[in-house]
């Protein structure tokens, strides 16, 4: 509840200032009840406000999104450093009951298929990550580092391209049906969650990432 109230407050502030020049505005709430793979019960919840403008047949826009990724079980986070991944030096940090939060700016594109149906996508590109510290179980080549290591959600989020991305990033690919005052969406969500350890581990690495893919449902309301 605190997450939702905080998000709505930020959305109202964003609506009254930064999105003033957009011709259309909407707020969306999105839920992924579970994620596939890994055997863990994982979910993602996000609330966002979008400003939209027409660009040819499509609509494009900018948004502010707060999102959360949480798990009721154990998740294996792996080395997030792109150079270490390329070199095959990938280690794991197992997090129990992971919870990462993000406040990001995002881009959205909507393309009309008919009077009522749209195809769309959105993706975070920069923002902040936060959340509670967790005890993770690290496994790597240096025996003295193996075992319990403290980690917190990475604080800086950035869409840099593939393996070079940093932090918590949310993206959605969907089909939407428009009613008079609201829209229903469903599609595929790709959510990246990331933890940073308090100390440097093997190869100086501190960042560990978990990617989850899931079906999501969402509702959008015009403002």
N, C-alpha and C positions, 0 to 999 in steps of 0.2 A: 504493500500500500504506500509506504514512504517513497519507493521508487517511482510509482505512478504519479503521486502528487507533485514530486519534484520535477518530473518530466513535463507535466502539464503547465507548471509555473514557468519553466524555461520556454515552452512552446508559446505561451501568451506573450512573453517578452519579445521573443523572436518575431512573432506575428505582427506586433505593433511597430517594429523598427526595421529590421534587415529585409523583410519580404514585402515592404510597402510598394515597391515598383513592379511587382508581378501582377499579371492580370487575373490569375486564379490562385487560390490558396486552399489547402486541405490538410487535415490531420489524419494519420493512420495509426492503427494498433495492430501488431502482427505477433502471432504465436506459432512456434514450432513445438508441438507436444512431445516429440521424440526425435532422436537422430539415429541414423543407421550405422551399424558397424561398431566394433569395440566392446559390445556386451554391456555397456553402461547406459543407464537411463538418463539422457541428457535433454535439456530443453533450452529454448531461446525465446525471450520476450523483448519486443522493441516498440517504442512509441516515437513518432516523428511528425514534424510539420514540414510541409512542402510549399514552395512557391513555383508556379508553372507559367510558362508563356508559350505561344504558338510559334513553331518553326516549320513552315511548310505544312505537310499533312500531320506532322507529329507535334507533341508537346514536350518541352524540356524544362528542367527546373533544378532548383537548389533546395536542400533541406537540412534540418538539424535533427539528428536522431540520437536517442538514448537507448541503449540495448544492454541486455544481460544474458550471459550464458551460465547455466548452472547444471550440476550433475549430482545425482543421488548415489553414485558409486565411484569407483576408481577409474581414472583416465591416465593414459600414458602420454605425456608431453615429450616431444623429441627436440633435439637441437634445432634452433631457429636461425643460426648464423649461416648465410648463404654460402660463404667460402668453405665452411666446415662441411656443409652438406655435399657440396661438389667434390670435396676430397674424401668423402665416405667416412668422415669422423663424426658419426651421429650417436649420441647417448640419450638416455631417457631419464625423465623425472616423473614419478608416479604421484599424482595428486588425488587425494580422496575428498569428495564433496567440493569440487572446484566451483568457484564463483568469480566471474570477471564481469566488470561493468565498463561501459564506454559512453562517451559523449562526443559524437563526431559530426562533421559536415559531410554531406552526401550529395550525389548527383542522381537525377531520375530522368528516364525517357519513357514516354507513352506513345504508342502508335495505334491509331484506330483501325480495327478490322471491319467494323460496321457501325451502325448507329448506336449499338449497345455494348459491343465487345471491343476490348483493347488488349494489345500485347505490351508488356512493359518490363523494365529492369531498373534497379537502383543499386548504388554502390557507395560505401563510405570512402573518403579519400584523406581525411586528416582529422585529428582530434586527440582526446585525452582518455587514458584508461585508469581505472581505480578499483578498489576492492580490498577485502581483508587478507592478511597474511596467512599462509598455509604452511604446514610441515609436509614436505615432499620426500619421497624415497628416491635417491639418485643412484643410478647404475652406470658406471663408466670404467675405463681401464685402470684408473688409479685407486687402489684398494682403500687408501686412507681417506679418500673423498666419498666413498660409497656409504650409503645410509641416509639418515635424516638430514635434510637441508631446508632451510627456511626460504620461502619465495612469496612474492606478491605480484599481482597483475601488473604488466608492463605499463608505464605511465604515458608513453608517447605512441600514438597510432598514426601510421602513414601508409598510403597505397603507393608503393614504389615499383611494383611489377614482379609478380611471381615470388620467388624465394627471398627477394630483398624486402618484401613487405615487413612492417613492424607493428606489433601490438594487436589490439582487438579490432577486427574489421568485419562488417556485415554486408552481404549483398543478396539480392533477391531477383529471380527471374519468374515472371508470372503472366497469367491470363486474368482479365478482369471483366466483370459484368456491371454496367452502370445502371443504377436506379435513378429516381428523380433527385434525391438529396444525398445519396451515399453509394458506395461502390464496394462490391465483394471481390476479393482476389484470392487466388490460390496458385501455388507454384513451388519452386525449389529455392531453398535458402542455403547459402554457403557462409558459415560463420567461423572466423578464426579467433581463437582464444590464446593468450600468451602470458606466461609467468616469467619473472626475472628473479634469480636467486640473489640472496644478500651477499654472497661471496663468489668469487670466480672459481670455476671448476675446471675440468680438463680442457686444454687448449685455450684457457682464458674465457671460456664461454659462460654466460649467465642467463641467456634467453632460451626458453623452451616453448614450443608451439603445439597446439592441437587444432586440427581442422575438422569440422563436422558438417555434414550435408543432411538436409531433412526437407520433407514436405512442410509447407506452412499455409496458414489461412490468415487473412487480414481483412479489415474493414476500413474504409476511408470515408470521411465526411467533409463536405465543402464548408468553408468558413466565410 
